[in-house]
Amino acid sequence: MSEKEKQLLNPNPGVCVPWDVKLEEVGDFPGNEEIVKKEWEKLDDFAYNFIWFWVQR
């Protein structure tokens, strides 16, 4: 099993898809990566909390 598959199967707590995995999917892009990373992490956090909320109901 590759490292990417391990990350997807067992990400850190509070994370659905880690930034490193998403960056591999997207590839290199021009611009400030930190801005995109920050927004991705906010979106990912929202998705995690949304799923957690519905699972706990």
PyMOL Python script that loads the backbone (N, CA, C, O; Angstrom):
from pymol import cmd

cmd.read_pdbstr("""\
ATOM      1  N   MET A   1       0.847  -1.168   0.000  1.00  0.00           N
ATOM      2  CA  MET A   1       0.000   0.000   0.000  1.00  0.00           C
ATOM      3  C   MET A   1       0.898   1.238   0.000  1.00  0.00           C
ATOM      4  O   MET A   1       1.861   1.316   0.762  1.00  0.00           O
ATOM      5  N   SER A   2       0.574   2.198  -0.857  1.00  0.00           N
ATOM      6  CA  SER A   2       1.394   3.403  -0.968  1.00  0.00           C
ATOM      7  C   SER A   2       1.109   4.352   0.203  1.00  0.00           C
ATOM      8  O   SER A   2       0.114   4.207   0.913  1.00  0.00           O
ATOM      9  N   GLU A   3       1.993   5.308   0.380  1.00  0.00           N
ATOM     10  CA  GLU A   3       1.844   6.296   1.452  1.00  0.00           C
ATOM     11  C   GLU A   3       0.579   7.125   1.253  1.00  0.00           C
ATOM     12  O   GLU A   3      -0.098   7.471   2.221  1.00  0.00           O
ATOM     13  N   LYS A   4       0.260   7.444  -0.005  1.00  0.00           N
ATOM     14  CA  LYS A   4      -0.946   8.222  -0.301  1.00  0.00           C
ATOM     15  C   LYS A   4      -2.194   7.462   0.131  1.00  0.00           C
ATOM     16  O   LYS A   4      -3.102   8.045   0.723  1.00  0.00           O
ATOM     17  N   GLU A   5      -2.244   6.164  -0.163  1.00  0.00           N
ATOM     18  CA  GLU A   5      -3.386   5.350   0.236  1.00  0.00           C
ATOM     19  C   GLU A   5      -3.505   5.278   1.757  1.00  0.00           C
ATOM     20  O   GLU A   5      -4.610   5.303   2.298  1.00  0.00           O
ATOM     21  N   LYS A   6      -2.368   5.188   2.447  1.00  0.00           N
ATOM     22  CA  LYS A   6      -2.388   5.163   3.906  1.00  0.00           C
ATOM     23  C   LYS A   6      -2.936   6.469   4.472  1.00  0.00           C
ATOM     24  O   LYS A   6      -3.698   6.462   5.439  1.00  0.00           O
ATOM     25  N   GLN A   7      -2.538   7.611   3.854  1.00  0.00           N
ATOM     26  CA  GLN A   7      -3.030   8.910   4.311  1.00  0.00           C
ATOM     27  C   GLN A   7      -4.536   9.021   4.118  1.00  0.00           C
ATOM     28  O   GLN A   7      -5.231   9.568   4.974  1.00  0.00           O
ATOM     29  N   LEU A   8      -5.048   8.507   2.999  1.00  0.00           N
ATOM     30  CA  LEU A   8      -6.476   8.583   2.758  1.00  0.00           C
ATOM     31  C   LEU A   8      -7.265   7.673   3.686  1.00  0.00           C
ATOM     32  O   LEU A   8      -8.371   8.019   4.099  1.00  0.00           O
ATOM     33  N   LEU A   9      -6.711   6.519   4.016  1.00  0.00           N
ATOM     34  CA  LEU A   9      -7.409   5.594   4.894  1.00  0.00           C
ATOM     35  C   LEU A   9      -7.347   6.011   6.355  1.00  0.00           C
ATOM     36  O   LEU A   9      -8.270   5.725   7.117  1.00  0.00           O
ATOM     37  N   ASN A  10      -6.274   6.683   6.756  1.00  0.00           N
ATOM     38  CA  ASN A  10      -6.097   7.056   8.148  1.00  0.00           C
ATOM     39  C   ASN A  10      -5.529   8.474   8.257  1.00  0.00           C
ATOM     40  O   ASN A  10      -4.376   8.648   8.650  1.00  0.00           O
ATOM     41  N   PRO A  11      -6.338   9.501   7.907  1.00  0.00           N
ATOM     42  CA  PRO A  11      -5.826  10.874   8.016  1.00  0.00           C
ATOM     43  C   PRO A  11      -5.760  11.321   9.475  1.00  0.00           C
ATOM     44  O   PRO A  11      -6.273  10.642  10.364  1.00  0.00           O
ATOM     45  N   ASN A  12      -5.142  12.437   9.704  1.00  0.00           N
ATOM     46  CA  ASN A  12      -5.079  12.998  11.054  1.00  0.00           C
ATOM     47  C   ASN A  12      -6.481  13.330  11.542  1.00  0.00           C
ATOM     48  O   ASN A  12      -7.382  13.545  10.731  1.00  0.00           O
ATOM     49  N   PRO A  13      -6.680  13.375  12.867  1.00  0.00           N
ATOM     50  CA  PRO A  13      -7.997  13.734  13.387  1.00  0.00           C
ATOM     51  C   PRO A  13      -8.431  15.117  12.896  1.00  0.00           C
ATOM     52  O   PRO A  13      -7.641  16.062  12.898  1.00  0.00           O
ATOM     53  N   GLY A  14      -9.681  15.224  12.479  1.00  0.00           N
ATOM     54  CA  GLY A  14     -10.216  16.501  12.008  1.00  0.00           C
ATOM     55  C   GLY A  14      -9.952  16.780  10.552  1.00  0.00           C
ATOM     56  O   GLY A  14     -10.180  17.900  10.095  1.00  0.00           O
ATOM     57  N   VAL A  15      -9.475  15.792   9.799  1.00  0.00           N
ATOM     58  CA  VAL A  15      -9.129  15.986   8.392  1.00  0.00           C
ATOM     59  C   VAL A  15      -9.813  14.923   7.549  1.00  0.00           C
ATOM     60  O   VAL A  15      -9.777  13.739   7.881  1.00  0.00           O
ATOM     61  N   CYS A  16     -10.440  15.353   6.451  1.00  0.00           N
ATOM     62  CA  CYS A  16     -11.020  14.395   5.500  1.00  0.00           C
ATOM     63  C   CYS A  16      -9.985  14.030   4.438  1.00  0.00           C
ATOM     64  O   CYS A  16      -9.657  12.858   4.256  1.00  0.00           O
ATOM     65  N   VAL A  17      -9.473  15.047   3.737  1.00  0.00           N
ATOM     66  CA  VAL A  17      -8.451  14.847   2.706  1.00  0.00           C
ATOM     67  C   VAL A  17      -7.295  15.787   3.018  1.00  0.00           C
ATOM     68  O   VAL A  17      -7.462  17.004   2.939  1.00  0.00           O
ATOM     69  N   PRO A  18      -6.132  15.258   3.370  1.00  0.00           N
ATOM     70  CA  PRO A  18      -4.979  16.107   3.707  1.00  0.00           C
ATOM     71  C   PRO A  18      -4.542  16.988   2.528  1.00  0.00           C
ATOM     72  O   PRO A  18      -4.724  16.623   1.366  1.00  0.00           O
ATOM     73  N   TRP A  19      -3.976  18.128   2.839  1.00  0.00           N
ATOM     74  CA  TRP A  19      -3.518  19.068   1.819  1.00  0.00           C
ATOM     75  C   TRP A  19      -2.491  18.427   0.891  1.00  0.00           C
ATOM     76  O   TRP A  19      -2.529  18.656  -0.318  1.00  0.00           O
ATOM     77  N   ASP A  20      -1.585  17.638   1.431  1.00  0.00           N
ATOM     78  CA  ASP A  20      -0.557  17.005   0.602  1.00  0.00           C
ATOM     79  C   ASP A  20      -1.173  16.102  -0.464  1.00  0.00           C
ATOM     80  O   ASP A  20      -0.702  16.072  -1.601  1.00  0.00           O
ATOM     81  N   VAL A  21      -2.214  15.375  -0.102  1.00  0.00           N
ATOM     82  CA  VAL A  21      -2.891  14.500  -1.068  1.00  0.00           C
ATOM     83  C   VAL A  21      -3.599  15.340  -2.127  1.00  0.00           C
ATOM     84  O   VAL A  21      -3.535  15.026  -3.315  1.00  0.00           O
ATOM     85  N   LYS A  22      -4.269  16.397  -1.703  1.00  0.00           N
ATOM     86  CA  LYS A  22      -4.977  17.264  -2.650  1.00  0.00           C
ATOM     87  C   LYS A  22      -3.998  17.956  -3.584  1.00  0.00           C
ATOM     88  O   LYS A  22      -4.289  18.127  -4.768  1.00  0.00           O
ATOM     89  N   LEU A  23      -2.852  18.353  -3.074  1.00  0.00           N
ATOM     90  CA  LEU A  23      -1.839  19.016  -3.898  1.00  0.00           C
ATOM     91  C   LEU A  23      -1.324  18.079  -4.981  1.00  0.00           C
ATOM     92  O   LEU A  23      -1.053  18.520  -6.098  1.00  0.00           O
ATOM     93  N   GLU A  24      -1.184  16.795  -4.669  1.00  0.00           N
ATOM     94  CA  GLU A  24      -0.770  15.815  -5.681  1.00  0.00           C
ATOM     95  C   GLU A  24      -1.822  15.696  -6.781  1.00  0.00           C
ATOM     96  O   GLU A  24      -1.474  15.558  -7.953  1.00  0.00           O
ATOM     97  N   GLU A  25      -3.103  15.747  -6.418  1.00  0.00           N
ATOM     98  CA  GLU A  25      -4.177  15.673  -7.400  1.00  0.00           C
ATOM     99  C   GLU A  25      -4.176  16.889  -8.317  1.00  0.00           C
ATOM    100  O   GLU A  25      -4.344  16.761  -9.530  1.00  0.00           O
ATOM    101  N   VAL A  26      -3.987  18.058  -7.737  1.00  0.00           N
ATOM    102  CA  VAL A  26      -4.049  19.307  -8.492  1.00  0.00           C
ATOM    103  C   VAL A  26      -2.770  19.528  -9.290  1.00  0.00           C
ATOM    104  O   VAL A  26      -2.822  19.996 -10.427  1.00  0.00           O
ATOM    105  N   GLY A  27      -1.639  19.199  -8.712  1.00  0.00           N
ATOM    106  CA  GLY A  27      -0.357  19.465  -9.353  1.00  0.00           C
ATOM    107  C   GLY A  27       0.107  20.881  -9.034  1.00  0.00           C
ATOM    108  O   GLY A  27      -0.470  21.565  -8.188  1.00  0.00           O
ATOM    109  N   ASP A  28       1.142  21.299  -9.716  1.00  0.00           N
ATOM    110  CA  ASP A  28       1.674  22.651  -9.496  1.00  0.00           C
ATOM    111  C   ASP A  28       0.735  23.684 -10.095  1.00  0.00           C
ATOM    112  O   ASP A  28       0.104  23.453 -11.126  1.00  0.00           O
ATOM    113  N   PHE A  29       0.657  24.817  -9.436  1.00  0.00           N
ATOM    114  CA  PHE A  29      -0.157  25.905  -9.958  1.00  0.00           C
ATOM    115  C   PHE A  29       0.530  27.228  -9.656  1.00  0.00           C
ATOM    116  O   PHE A  29       1.247  27.345  -8.662  1.00  0.00           O
ATOM    117  N   PRO A  30       0.317  28.217 -10.504  1.00  0.00           N
ATOM    118  CA  PRO A  30       0.940  29.520 -10.255  1.00  0.00           C
ATOM    119  C   PRO A  30       0.216  30.246  -9.120  1.00  0.00           C
ATOM    120  O   PRO A  30      -0.965  30.005  -8.871  1.00  0.00           O
ATOM    121  N   GLY A  31       0.907  31.099  -8.463  1.00  0.00           N
ATOM    122  CA  GLY A  31       0.290  31.867  -7.396  1.00  0.00           C
ATOM    123  C   GLY A  31       0.804  31.460  -6.029  1.00  0.00           C
ATOM    124  O   GLY A  31       1.745  30.677  -5.896  1.00  0.00           O
ATOM    125  N   ASN A  32       0.164  32.009  -5.034  1.00  0.00           N
ATOM    126  CA  ASN A  32       0.559  31.783  -3.645  1.00  0.00           C
ATOM    127  C   ASN A  32      -0.104  30.516  -3.113  1.00  0.00           C
ATOM    128  O   ASN A  32      -1.314  30.485  -2.891  1.00  0.00           O
ATOM    129  N   GLU A  33       0.688  29.489  -2.914  1.00  0.00           N
ATOM    130  CA  GLU A  33       0.174  28.203  -2.448  1.00  0.00           C
ATOM    131  C   GLU A  33      -0.392  28.301  -1.039  1.00  0.00           C
ATOM    132  O   GLU A  33      -1.337  27.584  -0.710  1.00  0.00           O
ATOM    133  N   GLU A  34       0.154  29.160  -0.210  1.00  0.00           N
ATOM    134  CA  GLU A  34      -0.309  29.277   1.174  1.00  0.00           C
ATOM    135  C   GLU A  34      -1.761  29.756   1.246  1.00  0.00           C
ATOM    136  O   GLU A  34      -2.510  29.321   2.121  1.00  0.00           O
ATOM    137  N   ILE A  35      -2.165  30.643   0.339  1.00  0.00           N
ATOM    138  CA  ILE A  35      -3.548  31.119   0.323  1.00  0.00           C
ATOM    139  C   ILE A  35      -4.489  29.972   0.000  1.00  0.00           C
ATOM    140  O   ILE A  35      -5.511  29.793   0.662  1.00  0.00           O
ATOM    141  N   VAL A  36      -4.146  29.198  -1.013  1.00  0.00           N
ATOM    142  CA  VAL A  36      -4.983  28.068  -1.425  1.00  0.00           C
ATOM    143  C   VAL A  36      -5.002  26.999  -0.326  1.00  0.00           C
ATOM    144  O   VAL A  36      -6.045  26.412  -0.038  1.00  0.00           O
ATOM    145  N   LYS A  37      -3.846  26.756   0.276  1.00  0.00           N
ATOM    146  CA  LYS A  37      -3.764  25.761   1.348  1.00  0.00           C
ATOM    147  C   LYS A  37      -4.656  26.161   2.521  1.00  0.00           C
ATOM    148  O   LYS A  37      -5.376  25.325   3.069  1.00  0.00           O
ATOM    149  N   LYS A  38      -4.612  27.415   2.901  1.00  0.00           N
ATOM    150  CA  LYS A  38      -5.424  27.902   4.013  1.00  0.00           C
ATOM    151  C   LYS A  38      -6.914  27.721   3.714  1.00  0.00           C
ATOM    152  O   LYS A  38      -7.668  27.268   4.575  1.00  0.00           O
ATOM    153  N   GLU A  39      -7.334  28.069   2.509  1.00  0.00           N
ATOM    154  CA  GLU A  39      -8.739  27.924   2.135  1.00  0.00           C
ATOM    155  C   GLU A  39      -9.149  26.455   2.049  1.00  0.00           C
ATOM    156  O   GLU A  39     -10.260  26.099   2.441  1.00  0.00           O
ATOM    157  N   TRP A  40      -8.260  25.601   1.539  1.00  0.00           N
ATOM    158  CA  TRP A  40      -8.565  24.178   1.474  1.00  0.00           C
ATOM    159  C   TRP A  40      -8.755  23.611   2.884  1.00  0.00           C
ATOM    160  O   TRP A  40      -9.688  22.846   3.124  1.00  0.00           O
ATOM    161  N   GLU A  41      -7.887  23.979   3.799  1.00  0.00           N
ATOM    162  CA  GLU A  41      -7.982  23.467   5.156  1.00  0.00           C
ATOM    163  C   GLU A  41      -9.262  23.945   5.843  1.00  0.00           C
ATOM    164  O   GLU A  41      -9.847  23.204   6.633  1.00  0.00           O
ATOM    165  N   LYS A  42      -9.706  25.172   5.555  1.00  0.00           N
ATOM    166  CA  LYS A  42     -10.972  25.654   6.115  1.00  0.00           C
ATOM    167  C   LYS A  42     -12.145  24.859   5.539  1.00  0.00           C
ATOM    168  O   LYS A  42     -13.052  24.469   6.273  1.00  0.00           O
ATOM    169  N   LEU A  43     -12.126  24.621   4.231  1.00  0.00           N
ATOM    170  CA  LEU A  43     -13.188  23.854   3.592  1.00  0.00           C
ATOM    171  C   LEU A  43     -13.201  22.417   4.098  1.00  0.00           C
ATOM    172  O   LEU A  43     -14.266  21.861   4.368  1.00  0.00           O
ATOM    173  N   ASP A  44     -12.035  21.820   4.226  1.00  0.00           N
ATOM    174  CA  ASP A  44     -11.921  20.457   4.711  1.00  0.00           C
ATOM    175  C   ASP A  44     -12.413  20.360   6.155  1.00  0.00           C
ATOM    176  O   ASP A  44     -13.078  19.389   6.514  1.00  0.00           O
ATOM    177  N   ASP A  45     -12.100  21.338   6.970  1.00  0.00           N
ATOM    178  CA  ASP A  45     -12.556  21.363   8.357  1.00  0.00           C
ATOM    179  C   ASP A  45     -14.081  21.450   8.402  1.00  0.00           C
ATOM    180  O   ASP A  45     -14.716  20.767   9.206  1.00  0.00           O
ATOM    181  N   PHE A  46     -14.667  22.278   7.550  1.00  0.00           N
ATOM    182  CA  PHE A  46     -16.116  22.388   7.491  1.00  0.00           C
ATOM    183  C   PHE A  46     -16.739  21.043   7.109  1.00  0.00           C
ATOM    184  O   PHE A  46     -17.717  20.614   7.721  1.00  0.00           O
ATOM    185  N   ALA A  47     -16.173  20.383   6.101  1.00  0.00           N
ATOM    186  CA  ALA A  47     -16.691  19.087   5.656  1.00  0.00           C
ATOM    187  C   ALA A  47     -16.597  18.058   6.783  1.00  0.00           C
ATOM    188  O   ALA A  47     -17.539  17.298   7.008  1.00  0.00           O
ATOM    189  N   TYR A  48     -15.487  18.030   7.477  1.00  0.00           N
ATOM    190  CA  TYR A  48     -15.309  17.087   8.585  1.00  0.00           C
ATOM    191  C   TYR A  48     -16.361  17.326   9.664  1.00  0.00           C
ATOM    192  O   TYR A  48     -16.984  16.381  10.148  1.00  0.00           O
ATOM    193  N   ASN A  49     -16.556  18.577  10.036  1.00  0.00           N
ATOM    194  CA  ASN A  49     -17.531  18.884  11.087  1.00  0.00           C
ATOM    195  C   ASN A  49     -18.960  18.603  10.638  1.00  0.00           C
ATOM    196  O   ASN A  49     -19.785  18.161  11.438  1.00  0.00           O
ATOM    197  N   PHE A  50     -19.258  18.853   9.377  1.00  0.00           N
ATOM    198  CA  PHE A  50     -20.584  18.559   8.840  1.00  0.00           C
ATOM    199  C   PHE A  50     -20.864  17.061   8.922  1.00  0.00           C
ATOM    200  O   PHE A  50     -21.931  16.647   9.377  1.00  0.00           O
ATOM    201  N   ILE A  51     -19.916  16.262   8.485  1.00  0.00           N
ATOM    202  CA  ILE A  51     -20.086  14.807   8.541  1.00  0.00           C
ATOM    203  C   ILE A  51     -20.188  14.348   9.987  1.00  0.00           C
ATOM    204  O   ILE A  51     -21.034  13.510  10.302  1.00  0.00           O
ATOM    205  N   TRP A  52     -19.356  14.869  10.869  1.00  0.00           N
ATOM    206  CA  TRP A  52     -19.367  14.479  12.272  1.00  0.00           C
ATOM    207  C   TRP A  52     -20.723  14.804  12.901  1.00  0.00           C
ATOM    208  O   TRP A  52     -21.257  14.009  13.674  1.00  0.00           O
ATOM    209  N   PHE A  53     -21.275  15.965  12.572  1.00  0.00           N
ATOM    210  CA  PHE A  53     -22.559  16.376  13.109  1.00  0.00           C
ATOM    211  C   PHE A  53     -23.644  15.375  12.715  1.00  0.00           C
ATOM    212  O   PHE A  53     -24.436  14.970  13.565  1.00  0.00           O
ATOM    213  N   TRP A  54     -23.698  14.969  11.449  1.00  0.00           N
ATOM    214  CA  TRP A  54     -24.744  14.063  11.000  1.00  0.00           C
ATOM    215  C   TRP A  54     -24.534  12.643  11.499  1.00  0.00           C
ATOM    216  O   TRP A  54     -25.508  11.915  11.686  1.00  0.00           O
ATOM    217  N   VAL A  55     -23.322  12.237  11.715  1.00  0.00           N
ATOM    218  CA  VAL A  55     -23.074  10.888  12.241  1.00  0.00           C
ATOM    219  C   VAL A  55     -23.506  10.807  13.700  1.00  0.00           C
ATOM    220  O   VAL A  55     -24.007   9.774  14.146  1.00  0.00           O
ATOM    221  N   GLN A  56     -23.317  11.878  14.434  1.00  0.00           N
ATOM    222  CA  GLN A  56     -23.632  11.872  15.866  1.00  0.00           C
ATOM    223  C   GLN A  56     -25.100  12.056  16.181  1.00  0.00           C
ATOM    224  O   GLN A  56     -25.488  11.949  17.345  1.00  0.00           O
ATOM    225  N   ARG A  57     -25.929  12.326  15.195  1.00  0.00           N
ATOM    226  CA  ARG A  57     -27.371  12.521  15.443  1.00  0.00           C
ATOM    227  C   ARG A  57     -28.049  11.241  15.742  1.00  0.00           C
ATOM    228  O   ARG A  57     -29.257  11.222  15.975  1.00  0.00           O
TER     229      ARG A  57
END
""", "prot")
cmd.dss("prot")
cmd.show_as("cartoon", "prot")
cmd.util.cbc("prot")
cmd.orient("prot")
